[in-house]
């Protein structure tokens, strides 16, 4: 019965978040309405929603999303080509649990991990 999940993450500044997701990650804004304090971004088959939290301290933000992909190497290279910083503790590597993955932090310290299942 469940058909999709759209995580909601905190953001301090809508314009900064929008620009990061568009120019660094290749997302586009979903919909044409401009909701006050709310932003919806999409890429391929996923959406991430953001709610305004102006008093957010990024050092205390533990927002995290795991995003599955079918070509983690290509996505990783795309982000490098767009000068997107890869998290120093989340380089591209194959994990013991059978996922090849890497991570980035957005401007509000939300951790995005991208992973692909590796068949043995």
Backbone torsions as a table, in degrees:
resi	resn	phi	psi	omega
1	UNK	NA	-32.6	178.8
2	UNK	-71.7	140.7	-176.0
3	UNK	-122.4	-21.4	-179.1
4	UNK	-166.5	164.9	173.2
5	UNK	-136.6	135.0	179.6
6	UNK	-125.2	96.5	-178.9
7	UNK	-63.1	150.2	177.1
8	UNK	-117.3	122.9	-177.2
9	UNK	-120.3	153.7	178.9
10	UNK	-77.7	149.7	174.5
11	UNK	-141.4	146.1	176.4
12	UNK	-89.9	-37.4	-174.3
13	UNK	-136.0	114.3	-175.9
14	UNK	-58.0	-42.7	-177.9
15	UNK	-66.2	-41.8	178.9
16	UNK	-65.1	-44.0	178.5
17	UNK	-62.3	-48.0	179.4
18	UNK	-56.3	-49.2	-177.7
19	UNK	-62.4	-41.8	179.4
20	UNK	-61.6	-49.4	-176.8
21	UNK	-67.4	-33.2	178.3
22	UNK	-75.3	-53.6	-170.1
23	UNK	-86.1	-25.6	-179.1
24	UNK	-100.0	-32.4	-174.7
25	UNK	-113.0	-9.7	177.2
26	UNK	80.3	21.9	176.4
27	UNK	-83.3	170.0	170.4
28	UNK	-131.5	159.8	179.2
29	UNK	-75.8	136.1	-179.7
30	UNK	-91.6	130.9	177.8
31	UNK	81.6	168.9	-178.5
32	UNK	-109.1	-10.8	-179.6
33	UNK	-78.7	143.2	177.5
34	UNK	-107.2	93.9	-178.2
35	UNK	-81.5	134.8	178.7
36	UNK	-64.3	120.5	176.0
37	UNK	74.5	15.3	-178.3
38	UNK	-143.1	141.3	-177.8
39	UNK	-141.1	138.8	177.0
40	UNK	-124.2	124.5	-179.9
41	UNK	-119.6	149.4	179.4
42	UNK	-142.3	153.3	172.8
43	UNK	-151.7	128.1	-177.6
44	UNK	54.2	-118.1	-175.0
45	UNK	-102.7	12.3	-178.0
46	UNK	-120.8	154.9	173.2
47	UNK	-129.0	144.1	169.4
48	UNK	-124.9	130.8	178.3
49	UNK	-105.3	151.7	-178.9
50	UNK	-132.2	138.3	175.7
51	UNK	-116.2	144.5	-177.9
52	UNK	-70.8	131.1	177.1
53	UNK	-144.0	79.2	-172.0
54	UNK	-60.9	-29.7	-178.0
55	UNK	-91.3	10.2	179.3
56	UNK	-60.2	130.5	171.7
57	UNK	-97.2	109.2	-176.2
58	UNK	-54.8	-29.3	178.7
59	UNK	-68.2	-16.5	-179.9
60	UNK	-110.9	10.4	-179.6
61	UNK	-92.1	125.9	179.8
62	UNK	-116.3	23.9	177.9
63	UNK	-62.5	131.4	-179.0
64	UNK	-143.8	144.4	175.4
65	UNK	-138.7	135.9	173.8
66	UNK	-105.1	121.7	-176.0
67	UNK	-115.9	120.1	178.8
68	UNK	-83.4	144.1	179.3
69	UNK	-135.9	161.6	177.1
70	UNK	-104.3	5.8	175.7
71	UNK	-155.8	77.1	-175.2
72	UNK	-66.5	-33.2	179.5
73	UNK	-64.3	-44.7	179.8
74	UNK	-64.2	-43.3	178.6
75	UNK	-63.1	-44.2	179.2
76	UNK	-58.6	-45.3	179.8
77	UNK	-65.5	-39.2	177.1
78	UNK	-57.7	-45.6	-178.9
79	UNK	-66.4	-40.8	176.7
80	UNK	-61.7	-41.9	178.8
81	UNK	-62.1	-27.8	179.3
82	UNK	-98.2	18.0	175.5
83	UNK	55.9	37.6	175.5
84	UNK	-85.9	127.5	-179.1
85	UNK	-72.9	128.7	174.0
86	UNK	-85.5	138.5	-179.3
87	UNK	-58.8	132.1	-178.0
88	UNK	-60.6	-26.5	177.7
89	UNK	-97.1	8.5	-177.6
90	UNK	-135.1	50.4	179.1
91	UNK	-69.3	163.8	177.5
92	UNK	-64.3	118.7	178.3
93	UNK	-161.8	158.6	176.5
94	UNK	-88.7	127.8	-177.1
95	UNK	-93.3	159.7	179.7
96	UNK	-61.3	-20.8	-178.4
97	UNK	-88.8	12.3	172.5
98	UNK	85.7	19.9	177.4
99	UNK	-116.4	135.6	168.8
100	UNK	-98.4	122.1	-169.9
101	UNK	-150.0	165.2	173.1
102	UNK	-153.0	166.7	-175.8
103	UNK	-133.7	153.3	172.2
104	UNK	-135.5	157.8	173.2
105	UNK	-110.0	137.0	175.1
106	UNK	-86.2	178.8	-175.8
107	UNK	-60.1	-18.3	179.9
108	UNK	-105.8	13.4	178.1
109	UNK	73.8	20.0	170.6
110	UNK	-73.5	128.8	-178.8
111	UNK	-90.1	122.9	176.2
112	UNK	-111.4	118.8	176.3
113	UNK	-110.5	128.5	179.8
114	UNK	-108.8	129.0	-176.8
115	UNK	-141.6	151.3	177.4
116	UNK	-128.5	135.2	176.9
117	UNK	-71.0	129.8	179.6
118	UNK	-104.5	120.8	179.2
119	UNK	-83.4	134.8	-179.4
120	UNK	-91.2	NA	NA
